[in-house]
Structures are given as C-alpha cells and as structure tokens.
C-alpha cells in the first residue's frame, strides 16, 4: 500500500514507523526539513520537504498513485485543504485528517465532510480520543492502561503486580487451572522495562506490568485475583481546563451516577470559558501545584486527580503534589514516553499518552477490511487487534494450537455468535468468529503475511 503522511511530528513519525515496518511504501511530507531528515534517517521512508497542501508538493510525494493520505500536521486548515487537493486533483481513494478545533468536530456540521463538500473519509480528533482514554482510566482506577474490544464485551487491562498480589510466582498454566471459569488471558508482560508475550510456563513477579484481555463481566473478579480493589468514583479533581479537561468534565456531568467534579485552571480566560460551558462543575482559577488551592479544592477527599495540562512535567509534579495532599489516585497526561518509567517512583497511578491514543485511532482506520480495531501499546512496542475470520482463511477450521502464529502473538478472546469465550489450545477458529489478538511489533509483518489472504489485513 502506498501512503503519504503529511506532518512528521510525533504522531506522523509513529504512523510512518508502523506502516514502514510492515513493508508499505511510505512518503513523509513536512515543511520542516529537520523533521523530514529525522524520519528518512531513522525509518525506511521517503521524505519531501514542503507544505503538504501545495499540489506540486503532493505530486512530488507520489499522490497520483497513492492509496491513502494521512494529514496530521499541526494545522487543522492545512489538513483539510490537503485532503481537498488530494481528492480533487489526484483522486486519492482514502483521506484521513487530524482536526483539533471543537467547532470542526460539532455533529451538526458533520455534513461538511461529504465527498461533494470537503472530502475527508475519516476525521481524527486527538483531544476527543484522549478524553475518552482518560474516562476509561477513571472507570478502571486500579489499571494503568485500558481499552475495549468486541463492542465493549471485552476489556484490555494493564495491571501492575504489587507485593500483596496473591498470584505472584504462579505459572500462568496453573492460573488457568485455578480459575477455570475466569474469561481472562494474560497476553503481555513488561518486566525490567522489556515487553514480551508470555508462555504458559512463565510466572508473574512483583513489579511486573501485565496486559490482560478479560470479559467485561469478569473485570471485578479479575481485579480481585490480581490483588486490586475497585473504588466507586464520586469526586474527581481535574487540573487543566482546556479541551481535554472540559470534555472529561462534560462526560462526568452527564453520567447517571452523580460525580462531583472540580477543575483547576491557571489561565483565567480558559477558566472562565470552562465555567461558562459546564453546569455543575466547580472551576477554580489558579496553579494546580499550589497546596493551598488544592486544599481549597478538597483534594484530600478526591477519589481521583486527573492532570491534563499541556506540559508533561507540570502534570507529573502536580500529580505528586495531589497524591501528597491526599488524593486517592492520580492519572496524568504524558506525551513523552521516556517519562512513563518515572511514574512508579513518583507514585503516579496511571497515564494517558495522546500520541499512542491518536496513533491507535489512525491505525484503526488504516487497517481496513476485516480488521475492526487496533490499539497501540507502549511506545509502539505491541498492538492489540480485533479481526473477523473469513471462510477462506487458513486458520478457519483449525484448533488454535495448530495455527502457526508468530512467537509474539497470542489470542486473547474469541466471539462465536453471541458468546465471548476464553480461547484454549483446543478451541477451533471458525468462519465468522471475531478474534482479539496481541502482537509484538516485530511480529506484525509476519502476522500480516499469515493473515493477508485470510483476515484481509490490508
């Protein structure tokens, strides 16, 4: 597949990294020659320096025979014009644009993106995606990472194993025997900074970060088995009243179970705007690292503090201050993945990575056909995918133990008709089944080859 990626920032670079590693023909376009050089030096991609919305630049990038264009520059308007030029002049079949401004995303204006108006096939909103990810973290406070699959029937949970976890030093095979009715599979383990797909003989140790695919009905039981307790969310304090904080507060206000929300915002104009937009949320103007202001916000009674300013270090320091002041847990927005390793020592419970969230959202649409969703884990180290099995698939009609999956691939869940089951070696994969797969990044190309003619990966 030939793909043009406009914008070589963090999101564009990660998308290019994903697609290039899977042997796609990728060209990166950016007005900053240094960013283009970084992409071409570190990735197997071509680079063009120039403005993505200019027809001559898109022509040089190969738009005449491109299968897809992903417009992910920092400007909404450039992204929109790029898609228009790609459609009107070069007839690019699929166009994806990243848009930030809320007005462009308002449902009442969605007719704007019809093919006879502004031809954008998929609109990605980083703020909206990140707000949804933050809400998922709040819904499972004991998990450092969460995502849903199979229309909400299955969840991916990231759980850190504490010293009081009852199942440490237990082989995974034995866990399956002990909890035979638990619909959950440990698909990934991060130990000493390295992520891997575990085998049945592997044990779990204190300090491990585990990725578990679990049926939604079994989440609470799974949490208990892994030594975690779920607390009811009644009070949330949000530091940062921008688009993300505002979207989260809106969502919490609309919940049936009453959640008391307070926002702390340093910029007075932004604080006033948030106060006008929200009905029941209390908005305080001030610094989220100010102990006196946190006390005024009753942070010691907060079930969760959500730190979503536009500065990673501010978020992390404010999270530390919130925890010191009595907040039960802290969830922070972190753009720089190299800072995530510091979370444990600082006492931060969970993080949301806007880059990974946006990358996952774009990949979900890049992977067309029978691949229904994709979630990127960590710094693009692994993916969890949901895909439908076709009758022509070589895996159809075979037990899982007989399928020659790559070493870093595990099946986490299977939907057969209306039932979602925990896969076992003897489970036969059949036409029409929906499967949830965990794959290490290095195994995605091999998995693509295995599934190309079967699950219509691309």
C-alpha positions as CSV (number, residue, x, y, z in Angstrom):
1,X,0.0,0.0,0.0
2,X,1.3,3.5,-0.9
3,X,0.7,6.0,1.9
4,X,1.6,9.7,2.1
5,X,1.8,11.0,5.7
6,X,1.6,14.8,6.0
7,X,3.2,16.0,9.2
8,X,6.4,14.5,10.6
9,X,5.8,15.4,14.2
10,X,5.4,12.8,16.9
11,X,2.1,11.3,15.6
12,X,3.2,11.4,11.9
13,X,6.5,9.8,12.8
14,X,4.9,7.0,14.8
15,X,2.4,6.2,12.0
16,X,5.3,6.2,9.5
17,X,7.2,3.9,11.8
18,X,4.3,1.4,12.0
19,X,3.5,1.4,8.3
20,X,7.1,1.3,7.1
21,X,7.9,-1.7,9.4
22,X,5.0,-3.5,7.6
23,X,6.6,-3.1,4.2
24,X,4.3,-0.3,3.0
25,X,5.5,2.4,0.6
26,X,5.6,5.4,2.8
27,X,6.4,9.1,2.0
28,X,6.6,11.7,4.7
29,X,5.9,15.4,3.9
30,X,6.7,18.3,6.3
31,X,7.6,22.0,5.9
32,X,10.4,21.4,8.5
33,X,13.3,19.8,6.7
34,X,14.9,18.7,10.0
35,X,11.8,16.6,10.8
36,X,11.8,15.1,7.3
37,X,15.5,14.3,7.7
38,X,14.8,12.6,11.1
39,X,12.2,10.4,9.5
40,X,14.3,9.4,6.5
41,X,17.4,8.8,8.6
42,X,15.6,6.5,11.2
43,X,12.9,4.9,9.1
44,X,12.6,3.1,5.8
45,X,10.6,6.0,4.2
46,X,10.9,8.7,1.6
47,X,10.8,12.3,2.5
48,X,9.6,15.5,0.9
49,X,10.2,19.0,2.4
50,X,7.4,21.5,1.7
51,X,3.8,22.5,2.5
52,X,1.6,19.4,2.3
53,X,-1.4,21.4,0.9
54,X,0.6,22.5,-2.2
55,X,-0.4,20.4,-5.2
56,X,3.2,20.4,-6.6
57,X,4.5,19.0,-3.2
58,X,1.8,16.3,-3.2
59,X,2.7,15.5,-6.8
60,X,6.4,15.0,-5.8
61,X,5.3,12.8,-2.9
62,X,3.5,10.5,-5.4
63,X,-0.1,11.4,-4.8
64,X,-1.2,10.3,-8.4
65,X,-0.9,6.7,-7.4
66,X,-1.2,6.9,-3.6
67,X,-3.8,4.6,-1.9
68,X,-4.1,6.8,1.2
69,X,-3.2,10.2,2.6
70,X,-3.0,10.9,6.3
71,X,-3.0,14.7,7.1
72,X,-1.6,15.1,10.6
73,X,0.1,18.5,10.5
74,X,-0.4,20.9,13.4
75,X,-2.8,23.0,11.4
76,X,-6.5,21.9,11.0
77,X,-6.9,24.1,8.0
78,X,-3.8,22.7,6.3
79,X,-5.0,19.1,6.9
80,X,-8.4,20.0,5.5
81,X,-7.0,21.6,2.3
82,X,-4.5,18.8,1.9
83,X,-7.4,16.3,1.7
84,X,-9.3,18.5,-0.7
85,X,-6.3,18.8,-3.0
86,X,-5.6,15.0,-2.7
87,X,-9.2,14.3,-3.7
88,X,-9.9,17.0,-6.4
89,X,-6.5,16.8,-8.3
90,X,-5.1,13.4,-7.5
91,X,-8.3,11.3,-6.7
92,X,-6.6,9.7,-3.7
93,X,-9.1,6.9,-2.6
94,X,-8.8,7.4,1.2
95,X,-8.2,10.5,3.1
96,X,-7.7,10.8,6.9
97,X,-7.4,14.2,8.7
98,X,-6.5,15.1,12.2
99,X,-8.7,18.0,13.4
100,X,-8.4,19.7,16.8
101,X,-10.9,22.7,16.8
102,X,-14.2,21.7,18.5
103,X,-16.2,23.7,16.0
104,X,-15.0,21.5,13.2
105,X,-16.0,18.4,15.2
106,X,-19.5,19.5,16.1
107,X,-22.0,16.9,15.0
108,X,-24.3,19.4,13.5
109,X,-21.6,20.4,11.0
110,X,-20.6,16.8,10.1
111,X,-22.3,17.2,6.6
112,X,-19.2,19.4,5.8
113,X,-17.1,16.2,5.2
114,X,-19.2,14.7,2.4
115,X,-17.4,13.9,-0.8
116,X,-19.2,16.7,-2.7
117,X,-18.2,19.3,0.0
118,X,-14.9,18.7,1.9
119,X,-13.9,15.1,1.0
120,X,-12.4,13.7,4.2
121,X,-13.2,10.0,4.8
122,X,-12.1,9.9,8.5
123,X,-11.7,12.7,11.0
124,X,-9.4,12.1,13.9
125,X,-9.7,14.3,17.0
126,X,-6.7,13.9,19.4
127,X,-8.5,15.8,22.2
128,X,-11.6,13.8,21.9
129,X,-9.7,10.5,21.7
130,X,-7.6,11.4,24.7
131,X,-10.6,12.5,26.7
132,X,-12.2,9.1,26.1
133,X,-9.0,7.4,27.1
134,X,-8.9,9.4,30.3
135,X,-12.5,8.4,31.1
136,X,-11.6,4.7,30.6
137,X,-8.7,5.1,33.1
138,X,-11.2,6.7,35.6
139,X,-13.6,3.8,35.0
140,X,-10.9,1.3,36.0
141,X,-8.8,3.2,38.5
142,X,-6.6,0.3,39.5
143,X,-5.5,-0.2,35.9
144,X,-2.6,1.8,34.3
145,X,-4.0,1.1,30.8
146,X,-7.4,0.2,29.4
147,X,-9.1,-0.3,26.1
148,X,-12.4,-2.0,25.0
149,X,-13.0,-4.6,22.2
150,X,-15.8,-6.6,20.8
151,X,-18.3,-3.8,21.2
152,X,-17.5,-3.4,24.9
153,X,-17.8,-7.1,25.8
154,X,-14.0,-7.4,26.3
155,X,-11.5,-5.1,28.0
156,X,-7.8,-4.8,27.9
157,X,-6.4,-4.1,31.4
158,X,-2.9,-3.1,32.3
159,X,-2.2,-4.1,35.9
160,X,0.9,-3.6,38.0
161,X,1.7,-6.5,40.4
162,X,2.2,-5.4,44.0
163,X,3.9,-7.3,46.8
164,X,0.5,-8.3,48.2
165,X,-0.8,-9.8,44.9
166,X,-2.0,-13.3,45.7
167,X,-0.9,-14.9,42.4
168,X,2.8,-13.8,42.1
169,X,5.3,-16.6,41.4
170,X,2.5,-18.7,39.9
171,X,2.9,-20.2,36.4
172,X,0.2,-19.0,34.0
173,X,-0.7,-22.5,33.2
174,X,-1.6,-23.1,36.9
175,X,-3.7,-19.9,37.0
176,X,-5.8,-21.2,34.1
177,X,-6.4,-24.4,36.2
178,X,-7.1,-22.5,39.4
179,X,-9.6,-20.1,37.8
180,X,-11.0,-22.2,35.1
181,X,-14.2,-20.1,34.7
182,X,-12.4,-16.8,34.5
183,X,-12.6,-15.5,31.0
184,X,-9.2,-13.7,31.0
185,X,-5.8,-14.2,29.3
186,X,-2.5,-12.6,30.2
187,X,-1.3,-11.5,26.7
188,X,1.7,-9.3,27.6
189,X,4.1,-8.7,30.4
190,X,6.6,-5.9,30.9
191,X,9.5,-6.8,33.2
192,X,12.5,-4.6,33.8
193,X,11.4,-2.3,31.0
194,X,11.0,-5.1,28.4
195,X,7.6,-6.1,27.0
196,X,7.1,-9.7,25.9
197,X,4.3,-12.2,25.1
198,X,4.4,-14.8,27.9
199,X,4.2,-18.6,27.6
200,X,2.1,-20.8,29.7
201,X,5.1,-21.9,31.8
202,X,6.1,-18.3,32.7
203,X,5.5,-16.9,36.2
204,X,4.4,-13.4,37.2
205,X,6.6,-11.5,39.6
206,X,6.2,-8.4,41.9
207,X,6.8,-5.3,39.8
208,X,5.6,-6.9,36.5
209,X,3.2,-4.9,34.4
210,X,0.6,-7.3,32.9
211,X,-1.7,-6.7,30.0
212,X,-4.8,-8.9,30.4
213,X,-7.7,-9.4,27.9
214,X,-10.8,-10.1,30.1
215,X,-14.5,-10.4,29.5
216,X,-16.2,-7.3,30.8
217,X,-18.4,-9.3,33.2
218,X,-15.3,-10.8,34.8
219,X,-13.4,-7.5,35.3
220,X,-14.1,-7.1,39.0
221,X,-13.2,-10.8,39.7
222,X,-10.0,-10.4,37.6
223,X,-9.1,-7.3,39.6
224,X,-9.5,-9.2,42.9
225,X,-7.4,-12.2,41.7
226,X,-4.6,-9.7,40.8
227,X,-4.9,-8.0,44.2
228,X,-6.7,-4.9,43.0
229,X,-9.8,-3.3,44.5
230,X,-12.2,-1.1,42.7
231,X,-13.4,2.1,44.4
232,X,-16.6,4.0,43.5
233,X,-15.8,7.2,41.7
234,X,-17.6,10.1,43.5
235,X,-15.2,13.0,43.5
236,X,-12.7,14.0,40.7
237,X,-10.4,16.9,40.6
238,X,-9.1,17.9,37.1
239,X,-6.0,20.1,36.7
240,X,-6.2,21.7,33.3
241,X,-9.4,23.2,31.9
242,X,-8.5,23.1,28.2
243,X,-10.3,20.9,25.6
244,X,-9.4,17.6,27.2
245,X,-10.3,18.6,30.8
246,X,-13.5,20.2,29.5
247,X,-14.6,17.1,27.6
248,X,-13.9,14.8,30.6
249,X,-15.9,17.2,32.9
250,X,-18.8,17.2,30.4
251,X,-18.8,13.4,30.3
252,X,-18.7,13.1,34.0
253,X,-21.5,15.6,34.4
254,X,-23.8,13.6,32.1
255,X,-23.3,10.3,34.0
256,X,-26.3,8.9,35.8
257,X,-24.3,8.2,39.0
258,X,-23.5,11.7,40.3
259,X,-19.8,12.5,40.2
260,X,-18.7,15.8,41.8
261,X,-16.1,17.5,39.6
262,X,-13.7,20.4,40.2
263,X,-11.4,21.9,37.7
264,X,-8.3,23.9,38.5
265,X,-7.1,26.1,35.6
266,X,-4.2,28.5,35.7
267,X,-5.2,30.7,32.7
268,X,-8.1,33.0,33.8
269,X,-9.7,33.2,30.3
270,X,-9.6,29.4,29.9
271,X,-11.1,29.0,33.4
272,X,-13.9,31.5,32.6
273,X,-14.7,29.6,29.4
274,X,-14.8,26.3,31.2
275,X,-17.1,27.8,33.9
276,X,-19.5,29.1,31.3
277,X,-19.5,25.7,29.4
278,X,-20.2,23.5,32.4
279,X,-23.2,23.3,34.7
280,X,-22.4,21.6,37.9
281,X,-18.6,21.6,37.8
282,X,-16.8,24.0,40.1
283,X,-13.9,25.8,38.3
284,X,-11.1,27.3,40.3
285,X,-8.6,29.8,38.8
286,X,-5.1,29.0,40.0
287,X,-2.0,26.8,39.9
288,X,-2.6,23.1,40.3
289,X,0.7,22.8,42.2
290,X,-0.4,25.3,44.8
291,X,-1.0,23.4,48.1
292,X,-3.4,26.0,49.5
293,X,-5.5,25.8,46.3
294,X,-5.5,22.0,46.4
295,X,-6.7,22.2,50.0
296,X,-9.5,24.6,48.9
297,X,-10.5,22.1,46.3
298,X,-10.7,19.4,49.0
299,X,-8.1,17.3,47.1
300,X,-7.9,15.1,50.2
301,X,-11.4,13.9,49.6
302,X,-10.9,13.3,45.8
303,X,-11.2,9.7,44.6
304,X,-9.0,10.7,41.6
305,X,-6.9,13.6,40.3
306,X,-6.7,13.9,36.6
307,X,-3.7,16.1,35.4
308,X,-4.2,17.2,31.8
309,X,-2.4,20.5,31.2
310,X,-0.3,20.8,28.0
311,X,3.0,20.3,29.9
312,X,4.2,16.8,30.9
313,X,6.4,17.9,33.8
314,X,3.7,20.2,35.2
315,X,1.3,17.2,35.0
316,X,3.7,14.9,36.8
317,X,4.7,17.4,39.5
318,X,1.0,18.3,40.1
319,X,0.2,14.6,40.3
320,X,2.9,14.2,43.0
321,X,1.5,17.2,44.9
322,X,-2.1,15.9,44.6
323,X,-1.1,12.5,46.0
324,X,0.9,14.1,48.8
325,X,-2.2,16.2,49.6
326,X,-4.5,13.2,50.0
327,X,-5.9,12.3,46.5
328,X,-6.5,8.5,46.4
329,X,-5.1,8.2,42.9
330,X,-3.5,10.3,40.1
331,X,-3.8,9.9,36.4
332,X,-1.6,12.1,34.3
333,X,-1.3,13.1,30.6
334,X,2.3,12.3,29.4
335,X,3.3,13.0,25.8
336,X,6.9,11.9,26.2
337,X,7.0,8.1,26.6
338,X,10.5,8.2,28.2
339,X,8.9,9.8,31.2
340,X,6.5,7.0,31.8
341,X,9.2,4.9,33.6
342,X,9.3,7.5,36.3
343,X,5.6,7.1,37.2
344,X,6.2,4.3,39.7
345,X,8.8,6.1,41.7
346,X,6.7,9.2,41.8
347,X,3.6,7.4,43.0
348,X,1.6,8.2,39.8
349,X,-1.0,5.5,39.3
350,X,-1.8,5.7,35.5
351,X,-1.1,7.8,32.4
352,X,-2.7,8.7,29.1
353,X,-0.4,9.1,26.1
354,X,-2.0,11.4,23.5
355,X,0.4,10.2,20.8
356,X,-0.3,6.5,21.4
357,X,-4.0,7.2,21.6
358,X,-4.0,9.1,18.3
359,X,-1.8,6.5,16.6
360,X,-4.2,3.8,17.7
361,X,-7.1,5.7,16.3
362,X,-5.5,6.3,12.9
363,X,-4.3,2.7,12.7
364,X,-7.9,1.6,13.3
365,X,-8.9,3.3,10.0
366,X,-5.7,2.4,8.1
367,X,-6.3,-1.3,8.7
368,X,-9.4,-1.7,6.6
369,X,-11.2,-4.9,5.5
370,X,-11.9,-7.3,8.3
371,X,-9.6,-5.8,10.9
372,X,-12.1,-3.9,13.0
373,X,-9.9,-2.1,15.5
374,X,-6.2,-1.6,16.6
375,X,-4.7,-0.4,19.9
376,X,-1.1,0.5,20.2
377,X,0.7,-0.4,23.4
378,X,3.6,1.5,25.0
379,X,5.9,3.2,22.6
380,X,4.6,1.3,19.6
381,X,6.0,-1.9,21.1
382,X,2.9,-4.0,20.5
383,X,-0.6,-3.9,19.2
384,X,-3.9,-5.5,20.2
385,X,-6.2,-6.1,17.2
386,X,-9.8,-7.2,16.6
387,X,-10.5,-9.0,13.4
388,X,-13.1,-11.2,11.7
389,X,-12.2,-14.7,10.3
390,X,-13.3,-15.3,6.7
391,X,-14.1,-18.7,5.2
392,X,-11.0,-18.6,3.0
393,X,-8.7,-18.1,6.0
394,X,-6.1,-20.9,6.5
395,X,-6.8,-20.6,10.3
396,X,-10.5,-21.3,9.8
397,X,-11.5,-24.7,11.0
398,X,-8.2,-25.2,12.9
399,X,-7.6,-25.5,16.7
400,X,-5.6,-22.6,18.0
401,X,-2.7,-24.9,18.9
402,X,-2.4,-25.9,15.2
403,X,-2.2,-22.3,13.9
404,X,1.4,-21.3,13.1
405,X,1.2,-17.8,14.8
406,X,4.4,-15.9,15.3
407,X,6.1,-16.3,18.7
408,X,5.0,-12.9,19.9
409,X,1.3,-13.3,19.0
410,X,-1.4,-14.5,21.5
411,X,-5.2,-14.9,21.1
412,X,-6.9,-13.0,23.9
413,X,-10.6,-13.6,23.2
414,X,-13.0,-15.0,20.6
415,X,-16.6,-14.2,19.9
416,X,-18.6,-17.0,18.5
417,X,-22.1,-15.8,17.6
418,X,-23.3,-14.1,20.7
419,X,-20.9,-15.7,23.1
420,X,-17.4,-14.4,24.1
421,X,-15.1,-17.2,25.2
422,X,-11.6,-17.6,26.6
423,X,-9.5,-19.3,23.9
424,X,-7.8,-22.6,24.7
425,X,-5.4,-24.7,22.6
426,X,-8.3,-26.9,21.5
427,X,-10.6,-24.0,20.6
428,X,-11.4,-24.3,16.9
429,X,-11.4,-21.0,15.0
430,X,-14.4,-20.8,12.6
431,X,-15.7,-18.6,9.8
432,X,-17.4,-15.6,11.2
433,X,-15.6,-15.6,14.6
434,X,-14.2,-12.3,15.8
435,X,-10.8,-12.7,17.4
436,X,-8.8,-10.4,19.6
437,X,-5.0,-10.8,19.0
438,X,-2.0,-9.4,20.9
439,X,1.1,-9.0,18.7
440,X,4.6,-7.7,19.4
441,X,5.6,-5.0,16.9
442,X,8.4,-7.1,15.5
443,X,5.9,-9.9,14.7
444,X,3.3,-7.7,12.9
445,X,4.9,-8.1,9.4
446,X,4.9,-11.9,9.8
447,X,1.3,-11.8,11.2
448,X,0.4,-9.7,8.2
449,X,1.7,-12.3,5.8
450,X,-0.2,-15.0,7.7
451,X,-3.5,-13.1,7.7
452,X,-3.2,-11.2,4.4
453,X,-5.4,-13.6,2.4
454,X,-7.4,-14.7,5.4
455,X,-8.4,-11.9,7.6
456,X,-7.9,-9.3,4.8
457,X,-5.4,-7.5,6.9
458,X,-4.9,-4.8,4.2
